[in-house]
Amino acid sequence: MRVLQEADLARAQDFMRRNGRLIDRHRFALHFRGGPAAPVLAALRAYENADGGYGHALEPDLRGEGSQPVPAQHALDFLDQAGANDDPAVARIGDYLASITGDDGGVPFVLPSVRGAPRGPWWQTPDDPPGSINPTGTLAGKLYRAGAAHPWLGPAAAFCWRFLEDADAELGPYDVLSILTFLDHVPDRDRAEAAFARHRDALAASVASGASDEGEKHNPLDFAPAPDGLGRRLFTDDVVDAHLDALIEAQGEDGGWDIGFLVWTPVTRFEWRGYTTVERLRTLQAYGRLKR
């Protein structure tokens, strides 16, 4: 079993200092150098809009200023990592989501306003986009994780349960991630366990394909970034151990981890690499593969 050594963590720190966004540099310091949470929250504020949503390339492939649903996922993650689930920003995110949710309770993947801003070529939408399990499931799960009791959650959860009742639904990798996040955190644990058991084979088959429509490569640790989530149950111990070893080996000579998806404008590679480096290290830490 391989373990990432302190010298390798120091190389990652150097990579972050040279290349990472300010918010990811503060996250690195928080998670791996005993840094305070306040700088993470201060950096996050710069991405927030007056409507309670987030833009300004918090999601690096959405370069516009305006709010979109997916960046709110990142905001909820960063608030959680900073121990700030009681921050008023969580309720503001709920208000923003309520303002863009359709009658079916679902949030669209992306809003038509994206057309007025630079973005990755996969961010496409019709004029009247329907609700989508991705990102509705992820957003609901992360609000539940925060302990939120926002009114948006009732209709959103109902949307997710209806989706899960459709046995014929075709699942892409990001659909699987949304479903797992929802089921990991929704308060009705009996119903969540039953839904996971019912869909386990379909979820496993979807993640086994290993690629999204844009050619992005996924591996088991994307679906099981920590040992305590439902996604971990999709893989054997041997598979997870092998991918943890491979993750350590994948650290680049510059100290960072690379990405495996389309770079459509140069800055996004470095922004994503900084984000990804922190997340890969958090996975190694969660599995006890980081020597401190």
N, C-alpha and C positions, 0 to 999 in steps of 0.2 A: 504494500500500500504506500503510495507516494504522498508526501506532505509538502506543502509550499513553505519554504523556509523564510526566515526574517530577511535574509539578503534579497530574496525575490520580492518580498513585500516592499522593501526599500526601492527596488528598481521600479515597481509599480507606482510608488509615490513620486519618483522622479518623472515618470511618464506623465502623471497627472499634472504636475507642476508645469511641465513644458507644453502640454496639449489640451488639458481638460477645461471645460467650462467652469466658471467660478462656483456654480451650485454643486457640480460634481466634485470639485476639489474640497469644498466644505463637507460633502457627504463622505469622502474618503477620510478626512480628518476625524469626523464624528465616529465612524465605524471602526477605524483601525489605528487611530492615534490618540484616542481619548479626548477629541475635540468637543467643543460645546455645540449644542443644537441651534442656538440663536442665529449664527451666521447662515445656516441652511434656510431657516425661515425668512431671514432678511433677503436672501438671494431669490427665494421663491416669490416674494411680493412683486418683484419687477416684472414677472410674467402674468400677473393677475390683471384682469380687466374690470371695469366698473360693473359689468353684469354678473360678476361672480365667477365667470369662466376664465380660461387661460389660453393664451396665444403667444406671440412673439418668439416662436420657435422653441418653446419648452419641449414640444415634440419636434425634433430636428427636421423632419421631412415636411413639416407644415411651417413655412417661413413667414406667413402673414401675421399681422398684428391681432386680428380678430379672434374671438373665442371659437373653439371647436370642441366636440365631445371628448376625443381621445386625450388631448393634453390634460384634461381634468383627472384622468387616471394617474398620470405622473404626479400631479399635485397631491392627490390623496396618498400616494406612496411616500412622497417626501415628507408630508405632514406626519404620517405614521412613523416613519423612521426617526423623525425628530421628537417623538413622544408628544406630539401636539394634536392628538385627535380631539381635544376639547377646544381647539382654536376656532374662532368664529368663521374662518375660511371654509371649514367643512360644511357649515350650514349654507354659506353663500354658494358653494358648489351645488348643493341640493336645489337651491333657488334657480340657479342657472339651468340645471338639467330640466326642471319643471317647465321652464320657459321654452324649451325646444322639443319637448316630448309630444308625440302624436296621441291620437285618441286611443290607440291600442296599448299605450303605456311604454312603448319602446323608444329608444333614442336612435336616431340615424347614425350610420357609420361616419358620415361627414356631411356638413351642411353646404347648400349651393353657394354660399358666400366664399367658399374656398376658391372658386373660379377667378376671383379678383386678386389672387396672391400667388407668388411662386410656391410650388409644392411638387412632391414626387409624383410621377406619372400615374401611380395607382390610386391617387386620391381623386376619384371620379364619382359623380352623383347625378341622379336625375333631378328635375326641377322640384319634385315633391317626394323626397326620399322617404322610404318606409322605415319603421323601427327595425333594428337589427340586434341579434343576440350579441354580436360584437359591435359596439362596446357595452350594451345595456347590462349584460351579465357581470362584466368586470366592474363597472361603475357601481352597480348595486352591491356586489360582494365587498367592495372596498369601503363603501359607506357603512355597511353592516359591521365590518371589521373595526371601523372607527367608533362604533357604538351609537351611530346617528339614529335619530327617530324622525327623520324628515318625511313629510307627507308624500314626497315623490316615490319613496321606497315601496309603498303598497302597490300602486299600478305597475311599477317596474318589475317587482317580484312576480306579480300575476302574469306579466308578459313572458318572463323567463320560464315559469312553470308550464305555460301553454306551449312554449317552444319545446320543452322537454317531453311533453306528451305526444309530440309528433314523431312517431317512430321512423318515419321515412325521411327525416331531415338529413341532408348531406352536410357533413361537417368539414370545414377547413381547419387548419391548425389554430388560427386565431379564434374560431368558434369554440374549439376545445378549451383553449385557455380561458375564455370568458365563462364557459360552463363550469370549469373547475374552480374558478375564483368565486363564482356565485355559490356553488355547492359547499365550498370550504367555509363560508362565513354566514350563510343564511341561518337565522335562528332556529328554524324547524329542522332539527337534526335528524329525526326519524325519516321525514320526507326526503331530506337530502341524501341520506344513506340509501334509501330505496331507489331514488332516481339514479344514483351512481351505479348501484348494482344492476339496474335495468339497462343502462347505457354503456356499461363498462366495455363490452366487446366493441361497440361502435367507436368509442373514444380511443381504445387501443389501436383499432384498425386505422383511424385517422392519423394518429401520431406516428404510426409505423411507416406511413408514406414518406415522412421526412422532408417534405418540400411544400411551399405555398405556390400560389398561382404565379408569383413573380420570380420563382426560382430560388427563393430564400430557403436555406437549409436549417432544419430544426434538429435538435437532439433531445434525448430524454430529460436532460437537466433543465431545458426550457420549460418543460411541463412539471418537473419536480425539483424546483430550485431549493427546496428545504425538505427535510425528511418527514415533516408532520402533516403535509397536505395530501389530499386525495390523489393527486397526480402521482405520488410516489408509489401507490398501489398498482399502477399500470406496468411497472417494470420489476424485474427480479433484482436481487442484491448484486449478482454478478454483473448485470448490465449497468447498474448505477455505479458500481465501483470502477468498472472499466472506463466509463465516461468521466468520472472524477479524475482518474489518472491522466486521461487524455486532455482534460481541461488544464491541468497543471502543465503538461507538456506544451500546450498551445500558447503559453505566454510568449510574447514576441521578444526579440532581442532588445527592443526599445523599452521593455517593461510592461507594455500594455497588451490587451487582448484585441484582436481584430474582429471585424464584422463579416457576415456572409450574405449580404444582400446588396442591391443596387445602390451605387453612389451616383446620384444624378447631378450634384453640384459639389465642388470639392470640400467645402467646410463641413458638410454633414458627416463625412467619414470620421473626422477628428472629434466632432461633438458626440457621435454615437460611440466611438471607441472609448472616450472618457466615461460615458454612462455605462457602457458594457463592462469596462474594467472594474468599476465599483461593484456591479451586479455579480460578475464572476467571482470576485473575492468574497462577496457576501455568501454565495453558494458554498464555496470552499469552507468558509467559517461555519456555516450552518451544519455541515457534515463532519466537522472536526478535522478538516484537512489543511488547516492553516496554523502553523506553529507560531506562537506568540511568546 
